[in-house]
Structure formats: C-alpha cells, structure tokens
Amino acid sequence: MSNKAPFSFVLVIGLMLFALFFGAGNLIFPPMLGQLAGTNFWEANLGFLVTGVGLPLMTVLAFGFSGKTDLLELVKRVHPVFGLIFSIILYLTLGPLFALPRSGTVSFEIGVTPFLPKDHGPLPLAIFTILFFTLTCFLALNPTKIVDVIGKVLTPLKLTFIGLLVLIAVIKPISPIQAPVKAYESHVFFKGFQNGYLTMDTLAAFVFGIIIINAMKEKGITSKKQIMITCAKATVIAAVILAALYTALAYMGASSVGELGYFENGGLILSSVSQYYFGFYGQILLGLMITVACLTTSVGLMTSCASFFNKLYPKISYKSFVVILSVLSIAISNVGLTNLITISGPVLKIIYPVAIVLAFLTFLHPVFFGKSEVYQVSLFFTLVVSVCGGLSVKSIDDVLAPILPLYSDGLGWVLPALVGMLIGGVIGFVRNAGGSSIPHK
C-alpha cells in the first residue's frame, strides 16, 4: 500500500479522526452557542466551525507534513526549552487541568443532575467524580477489552442516538428561534471563533496527529506525498461529519429557548431537549451513553498523559502517574462544569493562538528554510498578545485595542504573528550570513 491508499482505508482514517475529535464533551458547546446567539447562530456557528473543525484538522495535516512522529520532536524546532514547556502545558490541559475533569463533569451534568433536586449541593458531584475517576484509574492501570467494547459498541449507539435527536430537532424544532442575548448581537463570528477554543481539539490534534500518522505507516503508507494525500482525503470526511453535527446541535440549542428557556451549560440543554423529545426513559438512555462515552475518553486521556509524563520522568512509574492524575482530576472536577468552562476560557485564549501559529509555521517550514528565529520571534509576539487578551486587564486592553486590528474580537495576535515571522526571517538571514543560524529539519 505504499502507492495509493484504497478508499476503504481513507474512510476508516476519516471515521477514526471523527471519533477522536467528537468526544462527549464536544456535545455541550454548540447547543450553548446556539442558545446565546439565537437568530445569529448561523454566523456564530461558522466561527465555531473554523476553530472547532478546520484548525484541528489542519493541525493533523501539519503533523503529517512535518514528517515528525513525536510532539517533542516537532516543537523542538522552536527551541528545546520551548518544546518541553509547551508539551507539558498541552498534556496538562488535555489531562488533569481541564479535559479530564470535564469528562467527569459532563457525565454528571447529563447523566445525574436531571434526576437530582435543584438544591442538591456539592456532595453528589463529589461522590460521582470519586467513582468515575476511580474506575478510570482502574481501567488505565489494567487495560482490558472493556474499553474497546465501549468504544466499538456503545459509542456508535451514542452517535446514533445523538444523530436521531438532532435530526428530530431540525425537522420538528421545539420553538421559533429567539433574538440573541446582548453579547451576541454583534461580532458574532468572532464570538463563535473563540467558543471553538473550548473544544480543545486543536491542542488535541498535536497528539491525535501522531496516532493517525502511525496508523498510516502501519498499513504501508510511508511516502510523505501519500501520507499528505491520505490525510487530506480523510480530513474532508471527518470535517463534513463534524460540521454537520455541530451545526445541527447549534440549531437545536437556538430553537430550544422559546420553550425550555436558557441554561447555564450545554449539558443541561442536551439533557432537557432529550427529555422533551423522548421523555424520562430517553433521558436515562442519553445519560448512560454519555457517561460511558466520557469514561472511554477519560481512559484514553489518562493513558496518554501518564505515558507522556512517565517518559519525561521515568523515576516515577506509569502507575504512579495514573493515580496522581486521577486524584488531581477528582479535585479539579469538583468546581463543577460551568465553573470549569469559565476558568478554562482565559487559559485557552492564551494557549490556542500559540498552537494555531505553530501549526501554520509547520506548513511554512520549507519556505523559511526551517530557521528557528522565525518560530521564536513569531511565537513570542503571539504569546505576548495572547497573554494580554487572556488576562483581559482593562488598562492593557484600552492601549492595545486601538493599535492591533481585531484585538477586541480576540484575534489581536494575528498581525504580531505575521510581523514576527518577517522579523524572524530577517534575523535568521543575517545570522545565516554570519554562519551562526542553524535551520531545523
């Protein structure tokens, strides 16, 4: 298969990409966006699709284009210290800081909260997350076929149920779409763009890219050209499915407000819409499937993160890291889903632009001959502006907003990134002329 990959294999890779990116957590953001954007949900959804679908899949392509098979190997192109720090931050974000706790809290919001009294207090969440991450820890420590069965049987069932739910919501909407909330009356595309950060999929793509490329190589696709062609075709398949589902979920959220009202997070929206269409038993079925799917995601994230940190620091065993990550996940998940999303927002506004620029520079690597100065200056400028935007200090915002285009819309880092590329290129050229610049392969 070193020549042309058959369509059957491309389809498998495309569906694998879809399954990797469409975790249970991703279900909660489009409905929330739809509720807030109301009649402007089409524009907001378009922005969401750019960062929730386009950029993650572009990052997978960039990984294939780079020819690298390891995250550290890729980001060391910038600088070894940067590579180490970026990799640690990325795995912490995908692990115990945000993604792992979110898998537990999404399960709780959809599978348990609807059956509790409104004033249930913090104890049920504490009990649930202890049980959830204890089971995650057990499965991560004792790999069995249980996770494969969950992934291959129950995940398709979950997608079938969700597909049926959104199809009914589109054909027979709950109510007419309402006017947007005040924050979504203008600049709606950029609001959706930043909402896409919450999926964390562009960050995850740096990890998933490794999985996809290795899967291709195992099937005999070894040439860079065929890897890119296969990747490109597979990403189109994944993109079409993801875009269709996200759009339908956003529409479902937008059309639910008139009858069901506003909710504080997407998990409650999904649960309430499910109860509206399918009743009590449909809500139970949805809760069970989402919980099981979240457990699968949680085990996958746990094993990936524990393996990374064990490789980084072998003195602490893989099993010890699993236990440590489980305890951290329990502690952080008890802030609750709504608070977790609120806390993660500013952090992702800082990290995401760096990841986006890194992916673009990976594509442009041959153009600037892999000069590390281009990476360094561009990413430094990006980081400075993204930190300012993420912290959102009024005095700093008042200074930067009139100077940087789109700063108020969360894209003030774009121009500095481009300027940084040019400056880095000049510095690299001058150093190269003096024989001190070393291009990275």
N, C-alpha and C positions, 0 to 999 in steps of 0.2 A: 504494500500500500504506500510505497514511497513516492509514487507518482500522484495520481488523482484520487482523493478520498471519495468513496461512493456516497450518494445522498443519504442512505440509511445511517451511515456513521455521522454525517453532518447533522442529521436530525437528532440523533442521540446526544451529541455535544450541545446542540441548541437547547434541548429539553433539560440537559444537565445544568446549563447556565441559568435557565429559568428557575429550576428548583433551588439552586444555590442562592439566588438573589431574592426569590419570593419566599422569605421566611414569614412566620406567623406575625412577627412584629410589623412587617410592612403593610399588613392589612389595615392597621389603625390610622395611618396618616392621611391617605386620600379621602376617606369619609369626613374626617375633621376639617380638611381643607375645603371640601365641598360645602359643609355647613357654614363655615365662616365666609367663603367667597360668594355664596348664593348665586345670583344671576351672572356673576363674573367668574363662575367656576371654570368655564372653558379656557379663559386666559390664564387663570391661576394653575390649572391642570397642565397647560402647555409648559409653564415654567418648571413645574414639578417633574414633568417627564424628562426635561433636559438633565437635571441633576439626579433624578431617581432611576432613569433608564439609560439615557445617552452617555453620560460621563462614566458610569460604572463599566458599561460595555466597551467604551473607548479605552478605558484603562486596561481591560483584559487584552485588547488588541495591542496596546502599547507594550504590554509584558511580552506578548508573542513577538513583536517587532524587535524588542531589545535582545532577544536570544538568551536572556538570563533565566536561570531556573530557581533562583532563591531571592527573597526580598532584600536581605542584607547585601547580596552581591549587586543588586540593581541600584540601591540607594547609596552605596559606597562611591558611586560615580561623582556624587556631590562632594563628599568628604567622609572618611571613616567614622569620625565622631558624630557627624550628622546622621549617617546611616544607622548607627547604633541607637541614638536618641529617638529618631523618627520611628524606627522599628518597634522600640519599647513602647512609645506612646500609642502607636497604632494597635499593638496587641493588647495593651491595657484598655483602650477604648472599645475594642471588639470583645474584650473579656470582662473583667470584674467591675470596671468603672461604669459601663453603660449597656452594652449589648447583652451580656449575660443576665444582669439584674432585670433588664427589660423583658427577657423571655419569661422570667418568673412572674413579673407583674402583669404582663399581657394575659397570661394564663389565668391569673387571679381575677382580673377585671372582667374577662369574658366568661370564664368557667365557674366562678364562685360568687362574685359580687351581686349578680342579679337575684340570687337566692338568699341574700342576707338582708336584714333590716337596714334602713338608711343610716342609723346611728350605731353601726356595728363596732366602731372603734378600731384600734390598730392590731388587736390580738389575732383576729382571723388571718390577716396578711402575714403576720409573724409565723404562725403555725404552718400556713400553706407554704411559705418560702423555705422554711426549715425542711419540710417534707420534700419539696420539689428539688432543692439542691442536694439533699442527702441522696435522693435517687439518682440525680445527675452524677454525683460523685461516685456512687456505686457502679454505674454503667461505664463511666470513664475509666475506672480502675479495673473493671472486669469486662472487657469487650466481649460481647455475645452477639448472637444473631437477632436479639430482641430489637436493637436499634435498626437493623436492616429491614426487619419485618415492618416496623413502624413506618420507616421511610418509604418502603415499596408498596405497602398496602394502605395504611391509614392516611398518608399524605395525599395520594391520589383521591381518596374518599373526601378528604378535606377540600381539595380543589374542585371536585365535582359539586360538593355542597355549596361552596362559595360561588362557583360559576352559576348554579341554579338560582342562588339568592340574588346575584346582581342582574341576571337575565330577567327575573320577575320584576325587580326594582326598575329596570329600564322599560320593560313592556307595560307595567302597571305601577307607575310611581305613586308613592304614598300621598303626596300633596304637591301643589304647584310650587315651583322654586321661588324662594323669598328674596328680598333685597339683601345685599351683602352687609356684614357688620361694618362699622365705620373704618376700621383698619384696612379693610379690603375694598374700599371704594375707589382707590387709585393705586397706580404702580403694582397692579395685581400680579403681573407676570413675575416680577422680582420677588414678591412675597412667596409665590409658589416655588420659585427657584431656590430660595433659602429653606423652605419646608422640605425640599428634597434632600437636604443635608441630613435630616433626621433619620433617613433610612440607613445611613452609614454605609451604603453599598459601594460608593467609590473607594472608601477605605478598605472594605472587604475585598474589593476587586484585586488589590495587590496580593492578597492571599489566595483568592479563587483562581487568579491567573496561573499560579503555579500548578494547581490541580488540573486545569484544562490543558495546559501545555504538556504536562506529563502524561495525561490520558492519550493525547495525540501521538506522542513519541512511542508509547507502549504499543500502539497499533501500526507503527512503522512509518508514520509521517514525521520525517526528520529534517527535510529541507526548509529553510526559513520562508521561502516563497509559498510552499504548500501549507505550512503552518498558518501563515497570514491569510491565505485564501479560505482555508477551512474555518479559521476563526471568524473571518468576515461574514461568511455564509451563516455560521452558527449564531452569531450575534444578531443578525437580521431576524432569525426565527425567534430568539429569546425576546428581542425588542418588541416585535409585533404582539406577542402574547402578554408581556408585561404592560405595554402601553394600553392595550385593550382592557385589561383587568383594572389597572389604576384609574382609567377614565370612567369605567362603569362604577367603580367604588366611589369616586368623587361625585358622580351624578346621583348615586344612591344617597350620599350624605346631604347633598344640596336639596334633594326632593323630600327629605325626611323632616325638615324643620317645622313646616306648617302644621303637621300633625303631632310630632313627637317632641318638638322643642329642641333647644340647644343642650349639648352635653359637654362635660369638661375634658373628655378624651375620646379617641376613636374607638377604643374597646367597648365603651358603653353604647356608642352609636351602633356598632355592629351587632351587639347583643340585643338591643332594643328593636332594631329592624328585623332581626331573625325572629324574635318573639311576635312581632306584628304580622309577619307573613306565615310563619309555621307554628306559632303557638308555643306553649310551655315545653313540649317534647322536642320541638325543633331547636329551642334554645339550649336544652340539655345536650342534644347531639352536637351542636356547634361548640359548646363549651368543652366537651370531651375531646373532640377532634383537634381544637386549637391547643388544648393543654398537651395532648400527646405530640402534636407537631412542634410545639415550643420545646418540649423535652428533647426531641430529636435535635433541634437546632442547638439547644443548650449543651448537649453531649458533644456535638461537633465542635462548638466554640471552645469548650473546656479542654478537649484533647489537643486542639491546635495550639491554644495558648500555653498549656502545660508543657507541650513538646518544645515550643519555642524557648520558653524560659529555662527548661532543663538543658537544652542545647547551649544556651547562653551561659548558664551557671550549673555545670554538671555536678558540683558538690552537693546540691540539693536534688534529690531524686524526683523523677516524674510523678510518682505517687504523692510525695510531699507537696509538690506544686498543685496537684489536683485538689488536695484537702485545703490548702491555703486559699486558692481561688474560690473554692466553694464557700468558705467562711466569709470571705470578702463580699461575695455575691449576695449572700443572705443579708449581711449588714446593710449594704447599699440599696438592695431592692426594697427594704422596708421604709424608704422615704415615700414610696407609692409611685404609680405610673405617671400621674400628672406632674408631680414634683421632679421626677427623674427626667422627663422630657424638657421641663423648664430649665433644669440645671445643665442638661447636655447641650442646649441650644447655643449659648455663648462659646462653649468649648469647641463645638463643631464648626462654628463660624471662624475660629482661629485655625483649626487643623485642615478643614476642607480646601480652602484656597491653595494651601501648600501642596496638597495631594493632587489637585487639578493641574497646577503649573508643572509639577513633577511629571505627570503623565504626558502633558503636551511636549515638554522638553525631551522626553524619551523618544517621541516621534521625530523631533527635530535634531536628535543627536548627531546624525551624519552631516547635517547642514552646517553645524558649527564645529565639526570635527571632534566632538566629544570633549571640548575644553571645559575643565572643571569650573573655571571662572564664570562661565555663562550660567551654569547651575547655581553657583554660590551667590552671585550678585542678584540674579532674578529672584531666587527663593528668599534671600534676605529681605529684599524690598517688599515682597509679597507678605512675608511673615510680620514685618513691622506694621503694615497697614491692616492686616487681618487681626492682629492683636488689638489694635486701636478700635476696630469695628466690633470685635467680640466683647471687649470690656465696656464699650459704649459709654465712655465718660463724656459728659456734655461739653465741657470746655475743649476737649480734643476734637470732638465731632464738629463743633462750631468752627474750628480752624480748618479742618480737612475737607468738610463738605463743599465749600465754595471752590476749593483748589482741584480736587480729584473728581473726575466725571463718575457718576453712578455711585458715589460713596454712600449717599443716603439710602440707596437701594441695595446695599450690601456687596456691591461689585467694585468698590474703590480700589481694590488690589490689582485690577486688570492692567491699567496703564503703568503703574510701577513695575509690574512683572515684565512688561514689554520693554520698558526703558532699561530695566536691569539686564535683560538679555543683550541689548545693544552695548551697554557699558561693559558688561562681562566679556562680550566678544572683542571689544577694543583692547581691554586689559589682557585678554588671552593672546591676542595678536601681537601686542607689544612684548609680552613675556616670551612668546614663542620666538620672536625675532632675536631676543637675547638668550634663547636656548634654555629657559627655565620653566616653560609651561609644558606639562605632560598630559596629552589627551588621554581620555579614558575610553577603553573599548566597550 
